[in-house]
């Protein structure tokens, strides 16, 4: 099974937690996305209750070949967080913004698809840095197309076809990412 976070694409930070999930079918991928959404909410609420420091957002990088289930996982996560509209793959728009109402206020999410980038400089030229510094959840498909410009993510989800299902290898690189992964 290909490792989409091989040495050239692996963040330059220690892995705090790694877990594997066998996803037998699309329903299992959807169920994981729902668990991930609940984990995000749990970590956000916990961060808000520990003092003045609020949740700083998450960067989640999604690796996998075409058809591996990256957009299915994002769609399930968005729906479980309360988004009721259409979830489009941002292959042509590069980024799709979402705002969902949560009991503690609005949560912003950005779904990126960098597949069309040919050079990491295109990411910098697109002006996306502000999204990653806004405290939002940034879900990034094809992050390797931005090279090292994205910095160290909170989580990396690598999806690989495994028979009729998928194998998800999840790695956490930050404490909030680890806390989310522990709750999945």
HUMO-V46261 format. One record per backbone hydrogen bond with DSSP energy under -1.0 kcal/mol. NH is the residue of the N-H (numbers start at 0). CO is the residue of the C=O. Records with the same first field share a line. If there is no record, write none. Layout:
NH = CO + CO
//
This chain:
5 = 2
8 = 5
9 = 5
12 = 10
15 = 171
18 = 169
20 = 167
22 = 165
28 = 24
29 = 25
30 = 26
31 = 27
32 = 28
33 = 29
34 = 30
35 = 31
36 = 32
37 = 33
38 = 34
39 = 35
40 = 36
41 = 37
42 = 38
43 = 39
44 = 40
45 = 41
46 = 42
47 = 43
48 = 44
57 = 135
59 = 137
60 = 154
61 = 139
62 = 156
67 = 64
72 = 68
73 = 69
74 = 70
75 = 71
76 = 72
77 = 73
78 = 74
79 = 75
80 = 76
81 = 78
82 = 77
93 = 89
94 = 92
95 = 110
97 = 108
99 = 106
101 = 104
104 = 101
106 = 99
108 = 97
109 = 136
110 = 95
111 = 138
112 = 93
113 = 140
116 = 113
121 = 118
122 = 119
123 = 119
124 = 120
125 = 121
126 = 123
130 = 127
131 = 127
132 = 128
133 = 130
136 = 107
137 = 57
138 = 109
139 = 59
140 = 111
141 = 61
144 = 141
145 = 142
146 = 143
148 = 145
150 = 147
153 = 58
154 = 58
155 = 170
156 = 60
157 = 168
158 = 62
159 = 166
161 = 164
164 = 161
165 = 22
166 = 159
167 = 20
168 = 157
169 = 18
170 = 155
171 = 16
172 = 153
177 = 173
178 = 174
179 = 175
180 = 176
181 = 177
183 = 180
//
